[in-house]
Amino acid sequence: VLSAFSGGLLAAIRNSTQEKIDYQKLKFVQGPAIREILDGSSNDPIVDRFNIDDNGVERRFFIGKFDGEANAVAFETFGTGFGGELGVMIGINTNEDQIIGVRVTTHSETPGVGARAKTDLGFVSQFDEQKLAESYKVKPDNGQVDALSGATVTSRGVSAALSDAGDIYRRLKPQIEEKLKSAK
């Protein structure tokens, strides 16, 4: 009885605080990455957003308006690094199917080594203005991505997240374009 009561109480607390947790994550974790990627947009991409159901997975897209047109989206995907899951935010110009920017949002990587994926803009900027590729691989794996020195596993995780982002974008592009038309 005590275990059932405790479990029910914990579930109720979690449900009542979930909205606040989501807001904090959006404001302090995803928000800075989104604002950096969609820098120069005439709208607030944190406010202008939409969700698309992707086979049972709810994906959140943030809209960037440039030159008066809603022609960019940013969304988060995940890869696996040395320390666990890596959150990677990617911005895409929907007219060109081109990467606007990439930022690491969350990680559990080793400080000073894999953690540099979040702070080393030289690493993530290598993807800027690149067409979406079918897959991304680090150079030691015969790919095109310059890995962070000493953090090849982290670099592989970011590359895998970007490959996944490309798959998601290509699969959901018709729905994304429809949502962007209504956002104009």
Residue frames as qw, qx, qy, qz and C-alpha x, y, z in Angstrom:
[[0.000, 0.888, 0.460, 0.000, 0.00, 0.00, 0.00],
 [0.307, -0.803, 0.109, 0.498, 2.81, 2.38, 0.91],
 [0.412, -0.155, 0.605, 0.664, 4.65, 1.61, -2.35],
 [0.222, 0.599, 0.672, 0.373, 1.50, 2.18, -4.41],
 [0.127, -0.935, -0.274, 0.187, 0.84, 5.46, -2.62],
 [0.384, -0.633, 0.307, 0.598, 4.45, 6.60, -3.10],
 [0.394, 0.117, 0.683, 0.604, 4.42, 5.63, -6.78],
 [0.119, 0.776, 0.584, 0.206, 1.16, 7.48, -7.34],
 [0.237, -0.900, -0.086, 0.355, 2.47, 10.56, -5.53],
 [0.414, -0.406, 0.470, 0.665, 5.66, 10.59, -7.60],
 [0.314, 0.385, 0.702, 0.511, 3.68, 10.23, -10.83],
 [0.011, -0.897, -0.441, 0.000, 1.38, 13.10, -9.84],
 [0.319, -0.785, 0.138, 0.513, 4.36, 15.35, -9.01],
 [0.418, -0.119, 0.612, 0.660, 6.03, 14.50, -12.31],
 [0.220, 0.603, 0.671, 0.371, 2.88, 15.21, -14.29],
 [0.111, -0.937, -0.300, 0.139, 2.30, 18.52, -12.52],
 [0.311, -0.760, 0.272, 0.501, 5.87, 19.71, -13.10],
 [0.679, 0.193, 0.553, 0.443, 6.37, 18.37, -16.66],
 [0.322, 0.872, 0.281, 0.239, 5.23, 21.61, -18.31],
 [0.252, -0.939, 0.211, 0.098, 7.70, 23.66, -16.23],
 [0.675, -0.334, 0.543, 0.373, 10.50, 21.21, -17.01],
 [0.606, 0.491, 0.492, 0.388, 9.75, 21.40, -20.75],
 [0.114, 0.982, 0.094, 0.119, 9.74, 25.21, -20.58],
 [0.446, -0.787, 0.366, 0.217, 13.08, 25.29, -18.75],
 [0.708, -0.031, 0.575, 0.410, 14.60, 22.87, -21.28],
 [0.463, 0.731, 0.385, 0.321, 13.33, 24.98, -24.16],
 [0.052, -0.997, 0.014, -0.063, 14.52, 28.26, -22.65],
 [0.366, -0.809, 0.451, 0.087, 17.93, 27.27, -21.30],
 [0.650, -0.194, 0.683, 0.271, 19.04, 24.20, -23.30],
 [0.545, 0.454, 0.605, 0.360, 17.49, 24.31, -26.75],
 [0.129, 0.951, 0.251, -0.126, 16.76, 28.04, -26.93],
 [0.218, -0.791, 0.363, 0.442, 20.35, 29.33, -27.06],
 [0.455, -0.087, 0.759, 0.457, 21.23, 26.80, -29.78],
 [0.369, 0.675, 0.624, 0.141, 18.13, 27.68, -31.82],
 [0.034, 0.966, 0.073, -0.248, 18.83, 31.41, -31.56],
 [0.324, -0.591, 0.547, 0.497, 22.45, 30.92, -32.66],
 [0.448, 0.151, 0.791, 0.389, 21.49, 28.72, -35.61],
 [0.218, 0.727, 0.586, 0.284, 18.62, 30.94, -36.78],
 [0.285, -0.565, -0.087, 0.770, 20.46, 34.19, -36.01],
 [0.004, -0.181, 0.387, 0.904, 19.19, 37.00, -38.21],
 [0.045, -0.470, -0.835, -0.283, 15.66, 35.64, -38.57],
 [0.153, -0.351, -0.063, -0.922, 12.96, 38.30, -38.44],
 [0.719, -0.462, -0.274, -0.442, 10.79, 36.25, -36.08],
 [0.384, -0.525, 0.671, -0.355, 11.23, 34.58, -32.72],
 [0.567, 0.178, -0.766, -0.245, 11.86, 30.92, -33.59],
 [0.027, 0.000, -0.878, 0.477, 11.17, 29.84, -30.01],
 [0.454, 0.299, 0.394, -0.741, 7.61, 31.16, -30.32],
 [0.693, 0.442, -0.243, -0.514, 7.07, 30.14, -33.96],
 [0.083, -0.302, 0.949, 0.025, 7.21, 26.38, -33.84],
 [0.817, 0.046, -0.141, -0.557, 5.17, 23.35, -34.76],
 [0.499, -0.281, 0.814, -0.098, 5.09, 19.62, -34.05],
 [0.689, 0.287, -0.486, -0.455, 4.84, 16.76, -36.50],
 [0.837, -0.231, 0.457, -0.191, 4.06, 13.17, -35.56],
 [0.386, 0.573, -0.693, -0.206, 6.78, 10.95, -37.02],
 [0.713, -0.009, -0.694, -0.100, 5.48, 7.40, -36.64],
 [0.711, -0.568, -0.410, 0.058, 4.64, 7.89, -32.97],
 [0.555, -0.257, -0.166, 0.774, 7.54, 10.23, -32.20],
 [0.065, 0.954, 0.287, -0.056, 6.56, 13.86, -31.68],
 [0.603, 0.077, 0.099, 0.788, 9.13, 16.09, -33.43],
 [0.057, -0.898, -0.248, 0.360, 9.30, 19.81, -32.69],
 [0.556, 0.371, 0.265, 0.695, 10.40, 22.20, -35.44],
 [0.174, -0.727, -0.174, 0.640, 11.35, 25.84, -34.92],
 [0.518, 0.730, 0.362, 0.259, 10.66, 28.26, -37.78],
 [0.362, -0.448, 0.127, 0.807, 13.14, 30.83, -39.08],
 [0.432, 0.828, 0.357, 0.016, 11.91, 33.64, -41.32],
 [0.425, -0.374, 0.302, 0.767, 14.50, 35.23, -43.58],
 [0.009, 0.054, -0.462, -0.885, 13.76, 37.92, -46.18],
 [0.536, 0.061, 0.097, -0.836, 10.10, 37.83, -45.18],
 [0.783, 0.108, -0.495, -0.362, 9.75, 34.14, -45.94],
 [0.746, -0.411, 0.474, -0.221, 9.44, 31.18, -43.57],
 [0.774, 0.512, -0.363, -0.083, 12.22, 29.19, -45.23],
 [0.309, 0.429, -0.769, 0.359, 14.20, 27.60, -42.40],
 [0.821, -0.475, -0.151, -0.278, 13.60, 25.09, -39.65],
 [0.109, 0.507, -0.774, 0.364, 15.63, 23.87, -36.72],
 [0.885, -0.301, -0.114, -0.335, 15.05, 20.61, -34.86],
 [0.314, -0.621, 0.696, -0.177, 16.86, 18.31, -32.47],
 [0.910, 0.125, -0.378, -0.117, 18.13, 14.80, -33.09],
 [0.624, -0.649, 0.420, -0.108, 20.26, 12.49, -31.01],
 [0.709, 0.435, -0.548, 0.089, 23.40, 10.42, -31.38],
 [0.862, -0.495, -0.053, 0.093, 25.50, 8.35, -29.00],
 [0.231, 0.817, -0.452, 0.273, 28.82, 9.68, -27.79],
 [0.440, 0.264, -0.767, 0.385, 31.43, 8.34, -25.39],
 [0.075, -0.055, 0.662, -0.743, 29.43, 9.37, -22.31],
 [0.290, 0.459, 0.780, -0.311, 25.95, 8.60, -23.61],
 [0.354, 0.725, 0.564, 0.174, 23.32, 10.46, -25.56],
 [0.242, -0.200, 0.134, 0.940, 24.20, 13.65, -27.48],
 [0.312, 0.782, 0.492, -0.224, 21.48, 16.16, -28.37],
 [0.340, -0.103, 0.399, 0.845, 22.22, 17.94, -31.65],
 [0.333, 0.756, 0.342, -0.447, 20.19, 20.88, -32.99],
 [0.414, 0.049, 0.577, 0.703, 20.33, 21.35, -36.77],
 [0.314, 0.672, 0.172, -0.648, 19.03, 24.24, -38.83],
 [0.473, 0.181, 0.720, 0.474, 18.07, 23.68, -42.46],
 [0.264, 0.391, -0.182, -0.863, 17.29, 26.12, -45.27],
 [0.629, 0.291, 0.695, -0.189, 14.25, 24.44, -46.79],
 [0.554, 0.759, -0.066, -0.336, 14.63, 26.15, -50.17],
 [0.347, 0.699, -0.622, -0.063, 18.15, 24.79, -50.69],
 [0.966, -0.210, -0.151, -0.018, 18.07, 21.68, -48.45],
 [0.510, 0.503, -0.404, 0.568, 21.23, 23.15, -46.98],
 [0.611, -0.490, -0.473, 0.404, 22.49, 23.18, -43.39],
 [0.031, -0.909, -0.004, -0.415, 22.35, 26.62, -41.77],
 [0.051, -0.635, 0.607, -0.475, 24.01, 25.58, -38.55],
 [0.798, -0.193, -0.570, 0.032, 24.61, 22.82, -36.01],
 [0.168, -0.606, 0.505, -0.592, 24.91, 23.03, -32.23],
 [0.486, -0.128, -0.842, 0.195, 25.25, 20.38, -29.55],
 [0.443, -0.620, -0.084, -0.642, 22.55, 20.94, -26.94],
 [0.751, -0.526, 0.290, -0.273, 23.05, 18.15, -24.41],
 [0.703, 0.385, -0.585, 0.125, 25.81, 15.67, -23.65],
 [0.785, -0.600, 0.152, -0.036, 27.53, 13.63, -20.95],
 [0.788, 0.471, -0.225, 0.327, 30.95, 13.74, -22.56],
 [0.722, -0.308, -0.196, 0.588, 34.32, 14.04, -20.82],
 [0.045, -0.975, -0.049, 0.210, 35.08, 17.66, -19.88],
 [0.174, -0.760, 0.476, 0.407, 37.85, 19.12, -22.01],
 [0.265, -0.130, 0.864, 0.407, 37.68, 16.28, -24.54],
 [0.089, 0.426, 0.831, 0.346, 34.29, 15.26, -25.94],
 [0.039, -0.767, -0.482, 0.421, 32.56, 18.18, -24.24],
 [0.145, -0.414, 0.287, 0.851, 34.31, 20.44, -26.76],
 [0.145, 0.371, 0.788, 0.469, 31.69, 19.34, -29.32],
 [0.080, -0.837, -0.535, 0.085, 29.41, 21.86, -27.61],
 [0.234, -0.864, -0.011, 0.446, 31.91, 24.69, -27.23],
 [0.384, -0.308, 0.544, 0.680, 34.24, 24.30, -30.22],
 [0.524, 0.673, 0.191, -0.486, 32.46, 26.25, -32.94],
 [0.160, 0.571, -0.680, -0.431, 35.17, 25.22, -35.42],
 [0.219, 0.003, 0.975, 0.030, 33.95, 21.65, -35.16],
 [0.377, 0.554, 0.696, -0.258, 30.24, 22.34, -35.72],
 [0.276, 0.750, -0.078, -0.596, 30.81, 25.12, -38.27],
 [0.143, -0.281, 0.819, 0.480, 32.28, 22.59, -40.74],
 [0.265, 0.421, 0.866, 0.053, 28.67, 21.63, -41.50],
 [0.189, 0.696, 0.213, -0.660, 27.50, 25.20, -42.24],
 [0.432, 0.634, -0.249, -0.591, 26.26, 25.78, -45.79],
 [0.081, -0.206, 0.945, 0.242, 26.65, 22.09, -46.67],
 [0.664, -0.041, -0.428, -0.611, 23.95, 20.24, -48.58],
 [0.769, -0.291, 0.438, -0.363, 22.28, 17.52, -46.54],
 [0.243, 0.406, -0.862, -0.182, 24.23, 14.33, -47.14],
 [0.798, -0.149, -0.506, -0.291, 22.87, 10.80, -47.07],
 [0.822, -0.492, -0.212, 0.193, 25.20, 10.10, -44.17],
 [0.038, 0.885, -0.379, 0.266, 27.99, 11.74, -42.25],
 [0.936, -0.197, -0.139, 0.256, 31.10, 9.90, -41.15],
 [0.334, -0.860, 0.296, 0.248, 34.35, 11.00, -39.58],
 [0.437, 0.724, -0.509, -0.164, 37.51, 10.88, -41.69],
 [0.222, -0.398, 0.886, -0.087, 38.94, 7.84, -39.83],
 [0.586, 0.260, 0.742, -0.195, 35.82, 6.00, -41.07],
 [0.316, 0.154, 0.640, 0.683, 36.40, 7.22, -44.67],
 [0.073, 0.823, 0.560, -0.056, 33.99, 10.11, -44.24],
 [0.305, 0.672, 0.138, 0.661, 34.02, 13.87, -44.69],
 [0.433, -0.869, -0.096, -0.220, 33.87, 15.08, -41.04],
 [0.358, 0.498, -0.554, 0.563, 36.98, 16.34, -39.27],
 [0.697, -0.512, -0.498, 0.063, 36.77, 14.70, -35.83],
 [0.316, -0.886, 0.230, -0.250, 37.64, 16.50, -32.63],
 [0.439, 0.474, -0.707, 0.288, 41.14, 15.50, -31.55],
 [0.033, 0.139, -0.852, 0.504, 40.85, 12.84, -28.86],
 [0.469, 0.237, 0.535, -0.661, 37.07, 12.69, -29.22],
 [0.191, 0.111, -0.775, -0.591, 36.42, 10.52, -32.24],
 [0.061, -0.379, -0.920, 0.084, 33.56, 8.69, -30.53],
 [0.101, 0.628, 0.379, -0.672, 31.85, 12.02, -29.76],
 [0.174, 0.432, -0.418, -0.780, 32.43, 13.15, -33.34],
 [0.117, -0.100, -0.932, -0.329, 30.88, 9.91, -34.57],
 [0.021, 0.525, 0.764, -0.374, 27.85, 10.59, -32.34],
 [0.177, 0.610, 0.045, -0.771, 27.37, 14.06, -33.80],
 [0.163, 0.264, -0.710, -0.632, 27.80, 12.64, -37.31],
 [0.052, -0.278, -0.957, -0.063, 25.20, 9.94, -36.61],
 [0.109, 0.614, 0.528, -0.577, 22.77, 12.55, -35.26],
 [0.206, 0.540, -0.249, -0.777, 23.21, 14.60, -38.45],
 [0.124, 0.042, -0.892, -0.432, 22.67, 11.54, -40.63],
 [0.004, 0.471, 0.853, -0.224, 19.49, 10.87, -38.66],
 [0.133, 0.613, 0.206, -0.751, 18.45, 14.52, -39.08],
 [0.178, 0.315, -0.587, -0.724, 18.82, 14.20, -42.84],
 [0.112, -0.207, -0.955, -0.179, 16.63, 11.10, -42.86],
 [0.028, 0.579, 0.654, -0.485, 13.99, 12.80, -40.71],
 [0.139, 0.549, -0.077, -0.821, 14.01, 15.93, -42.85],
 [0.179, 0.153, -0.748, -0.621, 13.69, 14.06, -46.14],
 [0.100, -0.331, -0.938, 0.003, 10.89, 11.88, -44.75],
 [0.040, -0.687, -0.589, 0.423, 8.91, 14.81, -43.28],
 [0.196, -0.127, 0.244, 0.941, 9.71, 17.49, -45.88],
 [0.135, -0.464, -0.619, -0.620, 6.19, 17.60, -47.42],
 [0.426, -0.728, -0.531, 0.081, 4.64, 18.13, -43.97],
 [0.435, -0.439, -0.094, 0.780, 7.32, 20.68, -43.03],
 [0.124, 0.115, 0.396, 0.903, 6.68, 22.67, -46.21],
 [0.267, -0.620, -0.631, -0.382, 2.93, 22.62, -45.55],
 [0.474, -0.696, -0.390, 0.373, 3.43, 23.94, -42.01],
 [0.369, -0.268, 0.097, 0.885, 5.81, 26.65, -43.28],
 [0.013, 0.401, 0.537, 0.742, 3.23, 27.81, -45.84],
 [0.382, -0.748, -0.512, -0.179, 0.69, 28.37, -43.07],
 [0.557, -0.552, -0.214, 0.582, 3.32, 30.21, -40.99],
 [0.391, 0.226, 0.244, 0.858, 3.90, 32.92, -43.59]]
